[in-house]
Amino acid sequence: KTDNKLRAPIITVFDARGCREHKNREYKGPKTGTQDDEMCVKVQYEKIAACEDTAFIVLKECLSEMKS
């Protein structure tokens, strides 16, 4: 069973076009031979820590705005 309630997608964009020092270790697939080989988008789910105090304040403010 996966607990998705406290998980969110984390998106990381790698753009090393023109960077001679970057060694592309993020992408493991086949190469295209173009500048696309120097770019990559990684999406992964990570657990997000929730602060109940902050969540309560945000909820209270949102409900207050909805009433006005």
C-alpha positions as YAML, in Angstrom:
chain: A
units: angstrom
residues:
- id: 1
  name: LYS
  ca: [0.00, 0.00, 0.00]
- id: 2
  name: THR
  ca: [1.37, 3.41, -0.98]
- id: 3
  name: ASP
  ca: [0.75, 6.40, 1.29]
- id: 4
  name: ASN
  ca: [0.21, 9.23, -1.21]
- id: 5
  name: LYS
  ca: [-1.43, 11.55, 1.30]
- id: 6
  name: LEU
  ca: [1.85, 13.16, 2.32]
- id: 7
  name: ARG
  ca: [3.64, 12.83, -1.01]
- id: 8
  name: ALA
  ca: [3.93, 15.33, -3.83]
- id: 9
  name: PRO
  ca: [5.69, 15.35, -7.19]
- id: 10
  name: ILE
  ca: [9.06, 17.07, -7.07]
- id: 11
  name: ILE
  ca: [10.14, 18.30, -10.51]
- id: 12
  name: THR
  ca: [13.82, 18.94, -11.18]
- id: 13
  name: VAL
  ca: [14.95, 20.52, -14.46]
- id: 14
  name: PHE
  ca: [18.54, 19.98, -15.58]
- id: 15
  name: ASP
  ca: [19.78, 22.33, -18.30]
- id: 16
  name: ALA
  ca: [23.50, 22.07, -18.92]
- id: 17
  name: ARG
  ca: [23.50, 23.41, -22.49]
- id: 18
  name: GLY
  ca: [26.85, 25.06, -23.13]
- id: 19
  name: CYS
  ca: [28.35, 23.94, -19.82]
- id: 20
  name: ARG
  ca: [31.61, 22.16, -20.56]
- id: 21
  name: GLU
  ca: [32.19, 21.14, -16.92]
- id: 22
  name: HIS
  ca: [28.90, 19.26, -16.44]
- id: 23
  name: LYS
  ca: [29.08, 15.49, -16.77]
- id: 24
  name: ASN
  ca: [25.61, 14.20, -17.62]
- id: 25
  name: ARG
  ca: [24.99, 11.57, -14.95]
- id: 26
  name: GLU
  ca: [21.28, 12.25, -14.46]
- id: 27
  name: TYR
  ca: [19.99, 10.70, -17.72]
- id: 28
  name: LYS
  ca: [20.59, 7.01, -18.34]
- id: 29
  name: GLY
  ca: [18.73, 6.53, -21.65]
- id: 30
  name: PRO
  ca: [19.93, 6.60, -25.24]
- id: 31
  name: LYS
  ca: [21.57, 9.80, -26.56]
- id: 32
  name: THR
  ca: [20.16, 11.85, -29.44]
- id: 33
  name: GLY
  ca: [23.39, 13.56, -30.48]
- id: 34
  name: THR
  ca: [21.73, 17.00, -30.16]
- id: 35
  name: GLN
  ca: [21.51, 19.67, -27.45]
- id: 36
  name: ASP
  ca: [18.68, 17.57, -25.98]
- id: 37
  name: ASP
  ca: [21.39, 15.37, -24.48]
- id: 38
  name: GLU
  ca: [22.30, 18.31, -22.22]
- id: 39
  name: MET
  ca: [18.76, 18.71, -20.85]
- id: 40
  name: CYS
  ca: [16.69, 16.46, -18.60]
- id: 41
  name: VAL
  ca: [13.50, 16.65, -16.51]
- id: 42
  name: LYS
  ca: [13.23, 14.40, -13.47]
- id: 43
  name: VAL
  ca: [9.91, 13.80, -11.68]
- id: 44
  name: GLN
  ca: [9.72, 11.83, -8.46]
- id: 45
  name: TYR
  ca: [7.33, 11.59, -5.54]
- id: 46
  name: GLU
  ca: [8.75, 12.60, -2.18]
- id: 47
  name: LYS
  ca: [7.28, 12.66, 1.25]
- id: 48
  name: ILE
  ca: [6.35, 16.20, 2.30]
- id: 49
  name: ALA
  ca: [6.51, 17.11, 5.97]
- id: 50
  name: ALA
  ca: [3.36, 18.92, 7.03]
- id: 51
  name: CYS
  ca: [3.37, 21.55, 9.75]
- id: 52
  name: GLU
  ca: [-0.08, 21.40, 11.35]
- id: 53
  name: ASP
  ca: [0.17, 24.89, 12.85]
- id: 54
  name: THR
  ca: [0.90, 26.48, 9.47]
- id: 55
  name: ALA
  ca: [-1.79, 24.39, 7.77]
- id: 56
  name: PHE
  ca: [-4.36, 25.58, 10.33]
- id: 57
  name: ILE
  ca: [-3.41, 29.25, 9.76]
- id: 58
  name: VAL
  ca: [-3.68, 28.87, 5.98]
- id: 59
  name: LEU
  ca: [-7.04, 27.11, 6.28]
- id: 60
  name: LYS
  ca: [-8.34, 29.80, 8.64]
- id: 61
  name: GLU
  ca: [-7.26, 32.58, 6.22]
- id: 62
  name: CYS
  ca: [-8.80, 30.80, 3.21]
- id: 63
  name: LEU
  ca: [-12.11, 30.27, 4.98]
- id: 64
  name: SER
  ca: [-12.10, 33.91, 6.10]
- id: 65
  name: GLU
  ca: [-11.58, 35.06, 2.48]
- id: 66
  name: MET
  ca: [-14.35, 32.78, 1.23]
- id: 67
  name: LYS
  ca: [-16.82, 34.28, 3.74]
- id: 68
  name: SER
  ca: [-16.12, 37.85, 2.61]
...
